[in-house]
Amino acid sequence: MAATKKPARKKSTARKKTSATSRKTTTARKKTATARKKTTTPRKKTATARKKAASTRKYSRKASEIVGTELDEMKHGKLRSGRSGKKVTSRKQAIAIGLSEARRSGEAVPPNPNGRRKKS
């Protein structure tokens, strides 16, 4: 049995036509969007946007230095876990250790969301 050749397919030009028409519609949309922007009045800042502009640092500069030294210790293989004494290899764990040390030293650091809560 001889292998039969499949007839060659003609390439359709339908894809080219749709891409050209879609380009036209997107440019038309862009033009109308820019025209709309010019006619609208400027929006006022919301309360949350105003708060963000006037916010203060959550973490003090000294706290960021402490975290940086902990990261350096981890990179050099000298950072150890407090309880088990195992070598810390996780970046997140090194940051957590640095933040807890900054909290202990009294630096401006938000409270740990997973930490212990005081009983009232």
CYANA upper distance limits for C-alpha pairs under 8 A (distance plus 0.5 A):
 13 THR  CA     17 LYS  CA      7.09
 14 ALA  CA     18 THR  CA      6.84
 15 ARG  CA     19 SER  CA      6.72
 16 LYS  CA     20 ALA  CA      6.75
 17 LYS  CA     21 THR  CA      6.78
 18 THR  CA     22 SER  CA      6.52
 19 SER  CA     23 ARG  CA      6.68
 20 ALA  CA     24 LYS  CA      6.96
 21 THR  CA     25 THR  CA      6.90
 22 SER  CA     26 THR  CA      6.75
 23 ARG  CA     27 THR  CA      6.77
 24 LYS  CA     28 ALA  CA      6.69
 25 THR  CA     29 ARG  CA      6.63
 26 THR  CA     30 LYS  CA      6.66
 27 THR  CA     31 LYS  CA      6.73
 28 ALA  CA     32 THR  CA      6.88
 29 ARG  CA     33 ALA  CA      6.58
 30 LYS  CA     34 THR  CA      6.69
 31 LYS  CA     35 ALA  CA      6.68
 32 THR  CA     36 ARG  CA      6.62
 33 ALA  CA     37 LYS  CA      6.77
 34 THR  CA     38 LYS  CA      7.00
 35 ALA  CA     39 THR  CA      7.27
 36 ARG  CA     40 THR  CA      6.90
 45 LYS  CA     49 ALA  CA      6.38
 45 LYS  CA     50 ARG  CA      6.91
 46 THR  CA     50 ARG  CA      6.86
 47 ALA  CA     51 LYS  CA      6.76
 48 THR  CA     52 LYS  CA      6.74
 49 ALA  CA     53 ALA  CA      6.96
 50 ARG  CA     54 ALA  CA      7.06
 51 LYS  CA     55 SER  CA      6.42
 58 LYS  CA    108 ALA  CA      7.47
 58 LYS  CA    109 VAL  CA      6.81
 58 LYS  CA    110 PRO  CA      7.12
 59 TYR  CA     63 ALA  CA      6.74
 59 TYR  CA     64 SER  CA      7.46
 59 TYR  CA    107 GLU  CA      8.46
 59 TYR  CA    108 ALA  CA      6.00
 59 TYR  CA    109 VAL  CA      5.39
 59 TYR  CA    110 PRO  CA      7.68
 60 SER  CA     64 SER  CA      7.08
 60 SER  CA    107 GLU  CA      6.99
 60 SER  CA    108 ALA  CA      5.62
 60 SER  CA    109 VAL  CA      7.26
 61 ARG  CA     65 GLU  CA      6.88
 62 LYS  CA     66 ILE  CA      6.81
 62 LYS  CA    102 ALA  CA      8.42
 62 LYS  CA    107 GLU  CA      7.47
 63 ALA  CA     67 VAL  CA      6.81
 63 ALA  CA     98 GLY  CA      8.28
 63 ALA  CA     99 LEU  CA      7.40
 63 ALA  CA    102 ALA  CA      5.80
 63 ALA  CA    107 GLU  CA      6.54
 63 ALA  CA    108 ALA  CA      7.58
 63 ALA  CA    109 VAL  CA      7.59
 64 SER  CA     68 GLY  CA      6.60
 65 GLU  CA     69 THR  CA      6.79
 66 ILE  CA     70 GLU  CA      6.87
 66 ILE  CA     98 GLY  CA      6.24
 66 ILE  CA     99 LEU  CA      8.06
 66 ILE  CA    101 GLU  CA      8.06
 66 ILE  CA    102 ALA  CA      6.99
 67 VAL  CA     71 LEU  CA      6.76
 67 VAL  CA     94 ALA  CA      8.09
 67 VAL  CA     95 ILE  CA      6.22
 67 VAL  CA     97 ILE  CA      8.21
 67 VAL  CA     98 GLY  CA      4.75
 67 VAL  CA     99 LEU  CA      6.75
 67 VAL  CA    102 ALA  CA      8.34
 68 GLY  CA     72 ASP  CA      6.76
 68 GLY  CA     98 GLY  CA      8.21
 69 THR  CA     73 GLU  CA      6.74
 69 THR  CA     98 GLY  CA      8.37
 70 GLU  CA     74 MET  CA      6.76
 70 GLU  CA     79 LEU  CA      7.50
 70 GLU  CA     94 ALA  CA      6.52
 70 GLU  CA     95 ILE  CA      7.59
 70 GLU  CA     97 ILE  CA      7.83
 70 GLU  CA     98 GLY  CA      6.13
 71 LEU  CA     75 LYS  CA      6.74
 71 LEU  CA     91 ARG  CA      7.66
 71 LEU  CA     94 ALA  CA      6.30
 71 LEU  CA     95 ILE  CA      7.35
 71 LEU  CA     98 GLY  CA      8.49
 72 ASP  CA     76 HIS  CA      6.83
 73 GLU  CA     77 GLY  CA      6.64
 73 GLU  CA     78 LYS  CA      5.58
 73 GLU  CA     79 LEU  CA      5.61
 74 MET  CA     78 LYS  CA      6.32
 74 MET  CA     79 LEU  CA      5.30
 74 MET  CA     88 VAL  CA      6.85
 74 MET  CA     89 THR  CA      7.06
 74 MET  CA     91 ARG  CA      8.33
 74 MET  CA     94 ALA  CA      7.19
 77 GLY  CA     87 LYS  CA      7.46
 77 GLY  CA     88 VAL  CA      8.10
 77 GLY  CA     89 THR  CA      8.35
 78 LYS  CA     87 LYS  CA      7.74
 79 LEU  CA     87 LYS  CA      6.52
 79 LEU  CA     88 VAL  CA      6.23
 79 LEU  CA     94 ALA  CA      8.26
 80 ARG  CA     85 GLY  CA      5.78
 80 ARG  CA     86 LYS  CA      5.93
 80 ARG  CA     87 LYS  CA      5.04
 80 ARG  CA     88 VAL  CA      5.92
 81 SER  CA     85 GLY  CA      5.21
 81 SER  CA     86 LYS  CA      5.84
 81 SER  CA     87 LYS  CA      6.77
 81 SER  CA     88 VAL  CA      6.59
 88 VAL  CA     93 GLN  CA      7.52
 88 VAL  CA     94 ALA  CA      7.37
 89 THR  CA     93 GLN  CA      8.25
 89 THR  CA     94 ALA  CA      8.32
 90 SER  CA     94 ALA  CA      6.88
 91 ARG  CA     95 ILE  CA      6.83
 92 LYS  CA     96 ALA  CA      6.71
 93 GLN  CA     97 ILE  CA      6.72
 94 ALA  CA     98 GLY  CA      6.75
 95 ILE  CA     99 LEU  CA      6.66
 96 ALA  CA    100 SER  CA      6.69
 97 ILE  CA    101 GLU  CA      6.75
 98 GLY  CA    102 ALA  CA      6.69
 99 LEU  CA    103 ARG  CA      6.68
 99 LEU  CA    109 VAL  CA      7.79
100 SER  CA    104 ARG  CA      6.76
101 GLU  CA    105 SER  CA      6.77
102 ALA  CA    106 GLY  CA      6.88
102 ALA  CA    107 GLU  CA      5.93
102 ALA  CA    108 ALA  CA      8.37
102 ALA  CA    109 VAL  CA      7.62
103 ARG  CA    107 GLU  CA      6.17
103 ARG  CA    108 ALA  CA      7.82
103 ARG  CA    109 VAL  CA      6.64
103 ARG  CA    111 PRO  CA      8.43
111 PRO  CA    115 GLY  CA      8.19
